Amino acid sequence: MNRATTSAVIALALVGGWGSARSTPTDSLRHQQAASCDTPEHRQFDFWIGQWDVSLANGQRAGSNVIEKKLGGCVLHERWTGASGSVGESFNIYRLDISRGSTTRDCC
């Protein structure tokens, strides 16, 4: 399993648990999962969502960043592309059980 797949599996496991034997959740379960991330704590980083051009303090271009909500608003997915061609991703979640955020990163 590559790092990006591992990161996605970790994010899915942390957000939804390991799940049941069913591969497709019912509408009721989907609603419960979505509602569980509809809290002020889960929306603390909504300002970050969007497409960003990133510059250094001297004005030189550092890269670009795309931030999207995924999995019913439970995960913020960051995709970074550096000016030199480097790329990276992170999956950010808010964990109610520990009352703080958690990030899984993958880059090269």
N, CA, C and O atoms as a GROMACS GRO file, in nm:
protein
  432
    1MET      N    1   0.085  -0.117   0.000
    1MET     CA    2   0.000   0.000   0.000
    1MET      C    3   0.090   0.124   0.000
    1MET      O    4   0.181   0.133   0.083
    2ASN      N    5   0.067   0.220  -0.092
    2ASN     CA    6   0.150   0.340  -0.095
    2ASN      C    7   0.107   0.439   0.013
    2ASN      O    8   0.004   0.421   0.077
    3ARG      N    9   0.187   0.543   0.032
    3ARG     CA   10   0.162   0.638   0.142
    3ARG      C   11   0.029   0.712   0.125
    3ARG      O   12  -0.041   0.734   0.224
    4ALA      N   13  -0.006   0.750   0.001
    4ALA     CA   14  -0.132   0.820  -0.019
    4ALA      C   15  -0.250   0.731   0.016
    4ALA      O   16  -0.346   0.776   0.078
    5THR      N   17  -0.244   0.604  -0.025
    5THR     CA   18  -0.351   0.510   0.008
    5THR      C   19  -0.357   0.488   0.158
    5THR      O   20  -0.465   0.483   0.215
    6THR      N   21  -0.241   0.474   0.221
    6THR     CA   22  -0.236   0.456   0.366
    6THR      C   23  -0.299   0.575   0.436
    6THR      O   24  -0.374   0.558   0.532
    7SER      N   25  -0.268   0.697   0.390
    7SER     CA   26  -0.324   0.818   0.450
    7SER      C   27  -0.476   0.819   0.436
    7SER      O   28  -0.546   0.854   0.530
    8ALA      N   29  -0.526   0.781   0.319
    8ALA     CA   30  -0.670   0.779   0.298
    8ALA      C   31  -0.736   0.676   0.388
    8ALA      O   32  -0.842   0.701   0.444
    9VAL      N   33  -0.674   0.559   0.401
    9VAL     CA   34  -0.728   0.454   0.488
    9VAL      C   35  -0.730   0.502   0.632
    9VAL      O   36  -0.828   0.479   0.704
   10ILE      N   37  -0.624   0.568   0.676
   10ILE     CA   38  -0.618   0.619   0.813
   10ILE      C   39  -0.728   0.723   0.834
   10ILE      O   40  -0.798   0.719   0.935
   11ALA      N   41  -0.745   0.814   0.739
   11ALA     CA   42  -0.848   0.917   0.752
   11ALA      C   43  -0.986   0.854   0.758
   11ALA      O   44  -1.069   0.894   0.840
   12LEU      N   45  -1.011   0.757   0.672
   12LEU     CA   46  -1.141   0.691   0.673
   12LEU      C   47  -1.164   0.617   0.804
   12LEU      O   48  -1.275   0.620   0.858
   13ALA      N   49  -1.062   0.551   0.854
   13ALA     CA   50  -1.076   0.476   0.979
   13ALA      C   51  -1.103   0.569   1.095
   13ALA      O   52  -1.185   0.539   1.182
   14LEU      N   53  -1.033   0.682   1.099
   14LEU     CA   54  -1.052   0.776   1.210
   14LEU      C   55  -1.187   0.844   1.204
   14LEU      O   56  -1.248   0.870   1.308
   15VAL      N   57  -1.236   0.872   1.085
   15VAL     CA   58  -1.363   0.942   1.071
   15VAL      C   59  -1.481   0.848   1.092
   15VAL      O   60  -1.572   0.880   1.168
   16GLY      N   61  -1.481   0.735   1.025
   16GLY     CA   62  -1.598   0.650   1.026
   16GLY      C   63  -1.584   0.521   1.102
   16GLY      O   64  -1.675   0.438   1.102
   17GLY      N   65  -1.470   0.501   1.166
   17GLY     CA   66  -1.448   0.371   1.229
   17GLY      C   67  -1.420   0.270   1.119
   17GLY      O   68  -1.416   0.306   1.002
   18TRP      N   69  -1.400   0.147   1.156
   18TRP     CA   70  -1.370   0.044   1.057
   18TRP      C   71  -1.496  -0.004   0.987
   18TRP      O   72  -1.487  -0.077   0.889
   19GLY      N   73  -1.612   0.036   1.037
   19GLY     CA   74  -1.737   0.007   0.967
   19GLY      C   75  -1.786  -0.134   0.990
   19GLY      O   76  -1.732  -0.208   1.072
   20SER      N   77  -1.888  -0.169   0.916
   20SER     CA   78  -1.949  -0.300   0.928
   20SER      C   79  -1.918  -0.380   0.803
   20SER      O   80  -1.843  -0.336   0.716
   21ALA      N   81  -1.977  -0.497   0.794
   21ALA     CA   82  -1.952  -0.584   0.680
   21ALA      C   83  -2.017  -0.531   0.553
   21ALA      O   84  -1.978  -0.570   0.443
   22ARG      N   85  -2.116  -0.442   0.566
   22ARG     CA   86  -2.181  -0.385   0.448
   22ARG      C   87  -2.087  -0.288   0.378
   22ARG      O   88  -2.016  -0.212   0.443
   23SER      N   89  -2.087  -0.292   0.246
   23SER     CA   90  -1.999  -0.202   0.172
   23SER      C   91  -2.066  -0.069   0.140
   23SER      O   92  -1.996   0.028   0.114
   24THR      N   93  -2.199  -0.061   0.143
   24THR     CA   94  -2.270   0.062   0.113
   24THR      C   95  -2.356   0.100   0.233
   24THR      O   96  -2.449   0.027   0.268
   25PRO      N   97  -2.327   0.213   0.298
   25PRO     CA   98  -2.408   0.252   0.414
   25PRO      C   99  -2.550   0.290   0.371
   25PRO      O  100  -2.572   0.336   0.259
   26THR      N  101  -2.642   0.270   0.460
   26THR     CA  102  -2.781   0.309   0.434
   26THR      C  103  -2.791   0.461   0.438
   26THR      O  104  -2.700   0.528   0.486
   27ASP      N  105  -2.902   0.514   0.388
   27ASP     CA  106  -2.924   0.659   0.392
   27ASP      C  107  -2.921   0.710   0.536
   27ASP      O  108  -2.869   0.818   0.562
   28SER      N  109  -2.976   0.633   0.628
   28SER     CA  110  -2.978   0.672   0.769
   28SER      C  111  -2.836   0.683   0.823
   28SER      O  112  -2.803   0.777   0.894
   29LEU      N  113  -2.751   0.586   0.789
   29LEU     CA  114  -2.613   0.587   0.837
   29LEU      C  115  -2.537   0.704   0.775
   29LEU      O  116  -2.460   0.772   0.844
   30ARG      N  117  -2.558   0.729   0.646
   30ARG     CA  118  -2.492   0.844   0.582
   30ARG      C  119  -2.530   0.973   0.652
   30ARG      O  120  -2.444   1.058   0.677
   31HIS      N  121  -2.658   0.989   0.685
   31HIS     CA  122  -2.705   1.108   0.753
   31HIS      C  123  -2.640   1.121   0.891
   31HIS      O  124  -2.599   1.231   0.930
   32GLN      N  125  -2.630   1.012   0.965
   32GLN     CA  126  -2.567   1.014   1.098
   32GLN      C  127  -2.420   1.053   1.088
   32GLN      O  128  -2.371   1.133   1.167
   33GLN      N  129  -2.349   0.996   0.989
   33GLN     CA  130  -2.208   1.027   0.973
   33GLN      C  131  -2.189   1.174   0.937
   33GLN      O  132  -2.101   1.240   0.993
   34ALA      N  133  -2.270   1.226   0.846
   34ALA     CA  134  -2.258   1.366   0.806
   34ALA      C  135  -2.291   1.458   0.923
   34ALA      O  136  -2.221   1.556   0.946
   35ALA      N  137  -2.397   1.425   0.996
   35ALA     CA  138  -2.437   1.509   1.109
   35ALA      C  139  -2.332   1.509   1.219
   35ALA      O  140  -2.320   1.606   1.292
   36SER      N  141  -2.257   1.400   1.232
   36SER     CA  142  -2.159   1.392   1.339
   36SER      C  143  -2.043   1.491   1.319
   36SER      O  144  -1.973   1.521   1.415
   37CYS      N  145  -2.024   1.540   1.200
   37CYS     CA  146  -1.917   1.637   1.173
   37CYS      C  147  -1.971   1.777   1.154
   37CYS      O  148  -1.898   1.866   1.109
   38ASP      N  149  -2.096   1.799   1.186
   38ASP     CA  150  -2.158   1.930   1.171
   38ASP      C  151  -2.158   2.001   1.306
   38ASP      O  152  -2.264   2.029   1.363
   39THR      N  153  -2.038   2.030   1.355
   39THR     CA  154  -2.022   2.099   1.484
   39THR      C  155  -1.933   2.221   1.463
   39THR      O  156  -1.858   2.225   1.365
   40PRO      N  157  -1.939   2.319   1.552
   40PRO     CA  158  -1.849   2.434   1.540
   40PRO      C  159  -1.702   2.392   1.540
   40PRO      O  160  -1.620   2.453   1.471
   41GLU      N  161  -1.668   2.290   1.617
   41GLU     CA  162  -1.529   2.243   1.622
   41GLU      C  163  -1.482   2.194   1.486
   41GLU      O  164  -1.368   2.219   1.446
   42HIS      N  165  -1.570   2.125   1.414
   42HIS     CA  166  -1.533   2.073   1.282
   42HIS      C  167  -1.521   2.184   1.178
   42HIS      O  168  -1.460   2.163   1.073
   43ARG      N  169  -1.578   2.300   1.205
   43ARG     CA  170  -1.575   2.410   1.108
   43ARG      C  171  -1.467   2.514   1.139
   43ARG      O  172  -1.463   2.618   1.074
   44GLN      N  173  -1.381   2.488   1.236
   44GLN     CA  174  -1.281   2.586   1.276
   44GLN      C  175  -1.183   2.624   1.164
   44GLN      O  176  -1.129   2.734   1.165
   45PHE      N  177  -1.160   2.534   1.069
   45PHE     CA  178  -1.064   2.561   0.962
   45PHE      C  179  -1.132   2.581   0.827
   45PHE      O  180  -1.067   2.571   0.723
   46ASP      N  181  -1.262   2.610   0.827
   46ASP     CA  182  -1.332   2.634   0.700
   46ASP      C  183  -1.273   2.752   0.624
   46ASP      O  184  -1.284   2.758   0.501
   47PHE      N  185  -1.211   2.848   0.695
   47PHE     CA  186  -1.149   2.963   0.627
   47PHE      C  187  -1.039   2.919   0.531
   47PHE      O  188  -1.006   2.992   0.438
   48TRP      N  189  -0.984   2.800   0.552
   48TRP     CA  190  -0.871   2.749   0.475
   48TRP      C  191  -0.916   2.690   0.341
   48TRP      O  192  -0.835   2.676   0.249
   49ILE      N  193  -1.045   2.655   0.328
   49ILE     CA  194  -1.097   2.589   0.209
   49ILE      C  195  -1.085   2.682   0.088
   49ILE      O  196  -1.119   2.800   0.095
   50GLY      N  197  -1.037   2.627  -0.023
   50GLY     CA  198  -1.025   2.704  -0.146
   50GLY      C  199  -0.895   2.678  -0.217
   50GLY      O  200  -0.822   2.585  -0.183
   51GLN      N  201  -0.866   2.761  -0.315
   51GLN     CA  202  -0.743   2.753  -0.392
   51GLN      C  203  -0.655   2.871  -0.352
   51GLN      O  204  -0.700   2.985  -0.350
   52TRP      N  205  -0.529   2.843  -0.321
   52TRP     CA  206  -0.439   2.944  -0.269
   52TRP      C  207  -0.311   2.950  -0.352
   52TRP      O  208  -0.252   2.847  -0.385
   53ASP      N  209  -0.268   3.072  -0.385
   53ASP     CA  210  -0.134   3.095  -0.439
   53ASP      C  211  -0.048   3.135  -0.320
   53ASP      O  212  -0.082   3.228  -0.248
   54VAL      N  213   0.062   3.065  -0.300
   54VAL     CA  214   0.145   3.085  -0.182
   54VAL      C  215   0.275   3.155  -0.223
   54VAL      O  216   0.343   3.113  -0.316
   55SER      N  217   0.308   3.262  -0.151
   55SER     CA  218   0.430   3.340  -0.178
   55SER      C  219   0.515   3.349  -0.053
   55SER      O  220   0.464   3.345   0.059
   56LEU      N  221   0.645   3.362  -0.073
   56LEU     CA  222   0.738   3.387   0.036
   56LEU      C  223   0.727   3.532   0.080
   56LEU      O  224   0.663   3.612   0.012
   57ALA      N  225   0.789   3.567   0.190
   57ALA     CA  226   0.785   3.704   0.241
   57ALA      C  227   0.840   3.805   0.139
   57ALA      O  228   0.797   3.920   0.136
   58ASN      N  229   0.935   3.762   0.055
   58ASN     CA  230   0.993   3.851  -0.045
   58ASN      C  231   0.910   3.860  -0.173
   58ASN      O  232   0.950   3.927  -0.269
   59GLY      N  233   0.793   3.792  -0.176
   59GLY     CA  234   0.705   3.798  -0.292
   59GLY      C  235   0.726   3.686  -0.392
   59GLY      O  236   0.646   3.669  -0.483
   60GLN      N  237   0.834   3.610  -0.376
   60GLN     CA  238   0.862   3.500  -0.468
   60GLN      C  239   0.757   3.390  -0.451
   60GLN      O  240   0.716   3.358  -0.340
   61ARG      N  241   0.712   3.334  -0.565
   61ARG     CA  242   0.611   3.228  -0.562
   61ARG      C  243   0.669   3.103  -0.496
   61ARG      O  244   0.776   3.055  -0.534
   62ALA      N  245   0.597   3.049  -0.396
   62ALA     CA  246   0.638   2.926  -0.328
   62ALA      C  247   0.562   2.805  -0.382
   62ALA      O  248   0.615   2.694  -0.382
   63GLY      N  249   0.438   2.826  -0.427
   63GLY     CA  250   0.358   2.716  -0.480
   63GLY      C  251   0.211   2.746  -0.474
   63GLY      O  252   0.169   2.861  -0.462
   64SER      N  253   0.132   2.640  -0.483
   64SER     CA  254  -0.013   2.654  -0.475
   64SER      C  255  -0.069   2.544  -0.386
   64SER      O  256  -0.009   2.439  -0.369
   65ASN      N  257  -0.185   2.571  -0.330
   65ASN     CA  258  -0.248   2.482  -0.235
   65ASN      C  259  -0.397   2.475  -0.267
   65ASN      O  260  -0.459   2.578  -0.291
   66VAL      N  261  -0.454   2.355  -0.266
   66VAL     CA  262  -0.597   2.337  -0.284
   66VAL      C  263  -0.649   2.263  -0.160
   66VAL      O  264  -0.600   2.156  -0.127
   67ILE      N  265  -0.748   2.322  -0.094
   67ILE     CA  266  -0.806   2.264   0.027
   67ILE      C  267  -0.953   2.238   0.000
   67ILE      O  268  -1.027   2.328  -0.040
   68GLU      N  269  -0.997   2.112   0.024
   68GLU     CA  270  -1.136   2.073   0.000
   68GLU      C  271  -1.188   1.995   0.120
   68GLU      O  272  -1.114   1.923   0.186
   69LYS      N  273  -1.319   2.010   0.145
   69LYS     CA  274  -1.387   1.925   0.244
   69LYS      C  275  -1.421   1.793   0.178
   69LYS      O  276  -1.464   1.790   0.062
   70LYS      N  277  -1.403   1.684   0.251
   70LYS     CA  278  -1.435   1.550   0.200
   70LYS      C  279  -1.512   1.472   0.306
   70LYS      O  280  -1.517   1.512   0.422
   71LEU      N  281  -1.570   1.363   0.265
   71LEU     CA  282  -1.640   1.271   0.355
   71LEU      C  283  -1.741   1.341   0.444
   71LEU      O  284  -1.737   1.330   0.566
   72GLY      N  285  -1.832   1.412   0.380
   72GLY     CA  286  -1.939   1.477   0.454
   72GLY      C  287  -1.892   1.588   0.546
   72GLY      O  288  -1.956   1.616   0.647
   73GLY      N  289  -1.781   1.651   0.511
   73GLY     CA  290  -1.730   1.760   0.593
   73GLY      C  291  -1.643   1.715   0.708
   73GLY      O  292  -1.602   1.797   0.791
   74CYS      N  293  -1.614   1.586   0.716
   74CYS     CA  294  -1.534   1.533   0.827
   74CYS      C  295  -1.384   1.545   0.804
   74CYS      O  296  -1.306   1.538   0.899
   75VAL      N  297  -1.342   1.563   0.679
   75VAL     CA  298  -1.199   1.566   0.647
   75VAL      C  299  -1.169   1.688   0.561
   75VAL      O  300  -1.243   1.719   0.467
   76LEU      N  301  -1.060   1.758   0.592
   76LEU     CA  302  -1.006   1.861   0.503
   76LEU      C  303  -0.889   1.796   0.430
   76LEU      O  304  -0.795   1.747   0.492
   77HIS      N  305  -0.896   1.798   0.298
   77HIS     CA  306  -0.792   1.738   0.214
   77HIS      C  307  -0.711   1.851   0.152
   77HIS      O  308  -0.764   1.934   0.079
   78GLU      N  309  -0.581   1.852   0.182
   78GLU     CA  310  -0.490   1.954   0.129
   78GLU      C  311  -0.404   1.891   0.020
   78GLU      O  312  -0.349   1.782   0.038
   79ARG      N  313  -0.393   1.960  -0.094
   79ARG     CA  314  -0.303   1.918  -0.202
   79ARG      C  315  -0.209   2.033  -0.233
   79ARG      O  316  -0.253   2.139  -0.280
   80TRP      N  317  -0.080   2.014  -0.209
   80TRP     CA  318   0.023   2.116  -0.227
   80TRP      C  319   0.104   2.087  -0.352
   80TRP      O  320   0.139   1.972  -0.380
   81THR      N  321   0.133   2.193  -0.428
   81THR     CA  322   0.226   2.184  -0.539
   81THR      C  323   0.325   2.298  -0.523
   81THR      O  324   0.287   2.415  -0.529
   82GLY      N  325   0.452   2.264  -0.502
   82GLY     CA  326   0.556   2.365  -0.484
   82GLY      C  327   0.600   2.423  -0.617
   82GLY      O  328   0.584   2.361  -0.722
   83ALA      N  329   0.657   2.542  -0.614
   83ALA     CA  330   0.704   2.610  -0.735
   83ALA      C  331   0.811   2.527  -0.806
   83ALA      O  332   0.826   2.537  -0.928
   84SER      N  333   0.885   2.446  -0.731
   84SER     CA  334   0.990   2.363  -0.792
   84SER      C  335   0.938   2.228  -0.840
   84SER      O  336   1.015   2.147  -0.891
   85GLY      N  337   0.806   2.204  -0.823
   85GLY     CA  338   0.748   2.079  -0.870
   85GLY      C  339   0.721   1.976  -0.759
   85GLY      O  340   0.665   1.870  -0.787
   86SER      N  341   0.761   2.006  -0.636
   86SER     CA  342   0.732   1.913  -0.527
   86SER      C  343   0.581   1.907  -0.504
   86SER      O  344   0.510   2.003  -0.530
   87VAL      N  345   0.534   1.794  -0.455
   87VAL     CA  346   0.392   1.778  -0.428
   87VAL      C  347   0.373   1.716  -0.290
   87VAL      O  348   0.463   1.650  -0.239
   88GLY      N  349   0.258   1.736  -0.233
   88GLY     CA  350   0.226   1.676  -0.104
   88GLY      C  351   0.077   1.682  -0.077
   88GLY      O  352   0.005   1.760  -0.140
   89GLU      N  353   0.033   1.601   0.015
   89GLU     CA  354  -0.107   1.597   0.054
   89GLU      C  355  -0.115   1.582   0.204
   89GLU      O  356  -0.025   1.528   0.268
   90SER      N  357  -0.224   1.632   0.262
   90SER     CA  358  -0.252   1.605   0.402
   90SER      C  359  -0.402   1.585   0.418
   90SER      O  360  -0.482   1.639   0.342
   91PHE      N  361  -0.437   1.508   0.518
   91PHE     CA  362  -0.576   1.484   0.555
   91PHE      C  363  -0.590   1.531   0.698
   91PHE      O  364  -0.523   1.479   0.788
   92ASN      N  365  -0.678   1.629   0.721
   92ASN     CA  366  -0.693   1.691   0.852
   92ASN      C  367  -0.832   1.663   0.905
   92ASN      O  368  -0.932   1.683   0.835
   93ILE      N  369  -0.840   1.617   1.029
   93ILE     CA  370  -0.968   1.587   1.091
   93ILE      C  371  -0.972   1.646   1.231
   93ILE      O  372  -0.868   1.674   1.291
   94TYR      N  373  -1.092   1.665   1.281
   94TYR     CA  374  -1.109   1.704   1.421
   94TYR      C  375  -1.160   1.582   1.495
   94TYR      O  376  -1.262   1.524   1.457
   95ARG      N  377  -1.090   1.543   1.600
   95ARG     CA  378  -1.127   1.425   1.677
   95ARG      C  379  -1.195   1.468   1.806
   95ARG      O  380  -1.131   1.524   1.895
   96LEU      N  381  -1.324   1.441   1.815
   96LEU     CA  382  -1.400   1.477   1.934
   96LEU      C  383  -1.350   1.403   2.058
   96LEU      O  384  -1.355   1.456   2.169
   97ASP      N  385  -1.300   1.280   2.039
   97ASP     CA  386  -1.257   1.200   2.154
   97ASP      C  387  -1.136   1.260   2.225
   97ASP      O  388  -1.114   1.233   2.343
   98ILE      N  389  -1.056   1.339   2.154
   98ILE     CA  390  -0.940   1.403   2.218
   98ILE      C  391  -0.949   1.555   2.211
   98ILE      O  392  -0.858   1.625   2.255
   99SER      N  393  -1.059   1.606   2.155
   99SER     CA  394  -1.086   1.751   2.144
   99SER      C  395  -0.971   1.828   2.081
   99SER      O  396  -0.931   1.934   2.130
  100ARG      N  397  -0.918   1.774   1.970
  100ARG     CA  398  -0.816   1.848   1.896
  100ARG      C  399  -0.805   1.791   1.755
  100ARG      O  400  -0.859   1.685   1.724
  101GLY      N  401  -0.735   1.863   1.671
  101GLY     CA  402  -0.716   1.821   1.533
  101GLY      C  403  -0.608   1.717   1.520
  101GLY      O  404  -0.525   1.699   1.609
  102SER      N  405  -0.611   1.648   1.407
  102SER     CA  406  -0.513   1.546   1.376
  102SER      C  407  -0.484   1.555   1.228
  102SER      O  408  -0.575   1.575   1.147
  103THR      N  409  -0.357   1.539   1.190
  103THR     CA  410  -0.316   1.552   1.050
  103THR      C  411  -0.233   1.431   1.010
  103THR      O  412  -0.145   1.387   1.083
  104THR      N  413  -0.262   1.379   0.891
  104THR     CA  414  -0.180   1.275   0.829
  104THR      C  415  -0.125   1.334   0.701
  104THR      O  416  -0.201   1.384   0.618
  105ARG      N  417   0.008   1.328   0.682
  105ARG     CA  418   0.071   1.390   0.564
  105ARG      C  419   0.139   1.286   0.478
  105ARG      O  420   0.185   1.183   0.526
  106ASP      N  421   0.146   1.317   0.348
  106ASP     CA  422   0.219   1.237   0.251
  106ASP      C  423   0.280   1.333   0.152
  106ASP      O  424   0.210   1.417   0.095
  107CYS      N  425   0.407   1.323   0.131
  107CYS     CA  426   0.469   1.415   0.035
  107CYS      C  427   0.588   1.352  -0.032
  107CYS      O  428   0.640   1.251   0.017
  108CYS      N  429   0.632   1.406  -0.138
  108CYS     CA  430   0.753   1.367  -0.209
  108CYS      C  431   0.806   1.482  -0.289
  108CYS      O  432   0.909   1.468  -0.356
   0.00000   0.00000   0.00000
